[in-house]
């Protein structure tokens, strides 16, 4: 189970024959809206100009 946006989600991992897939199923209040972005985290490295501004 995973908690995102204050809601509980069951996470399932499997394949569709040729690709690995993940399914996220909300366990309650599934008609209420929740926005969650899933993907790689942005880089935390700062540019030289951002470091010099500190």
C-alpha positions in Angstrom: 0.0 0.0 0.0 1.1 3.5 -0.8 -0.2 6.9 0.5 -0.3 9.7 -2.1 -2.3 12.9 -1.7 -3.8 11.7 1.5 -5.3 8.6 -0.1 -4.4 4.9 0.1 -3.4 3.1 -3.0 -2.7 -0.6 -3.7 0.2 -1.0 -6.1 0.5 -4.0 -8.4 3.5 -4.9 -10.6 3.3 -7.1 -13.7 3.8 -7.3 -17.4 1.6 -6.8 -20.4 3.5 -9.4 -22.4 6.4 -7.3 -23.4 6.6 -4.4 -20.9 6.8 -4.1 -17.2 3.7 -2.2 -15.8 2.6 -0.8 -12.5 -1.1 -0.4 -11.6 -2.3 2.0 -8.8 -5.8 1.3 -7.4 -7.2 3.7 -4.9 -8.7 1.8 -2.0 -11.4 4.3 -0.9 -13.3 7.5 -2.0 -12.3 6.8 -5.6 -14.7 9.4 -7.0 -12.8 12.2 -5.3 -10.1 13.9 -7.3 -6.4 13.5 -6.6 -3.5 14.7 -8.8 -0.3 12.9 -8.5 2.7 13.0 -10.9 4.7 9.9 -11.2 8.1 10.0 -12.8 11.8 10.6 -12.3 12.8 13.2 -9.7 14.2 16.5 -11.2 17.9 17.0 -10.7 18.8 18.9 -7.5 22.1 20.1 -9.0 22.2 23.9 -9.2 23.7 25.8 -12.0 26.9 27.9 -11.4 24.8 31.1 -11.7 22.4 29.9 -9.1 25.2 29.0 -6.7 26.9 32.4 -7.1 23.7 34.2 -6.3 23.6 32.6 -2.8 
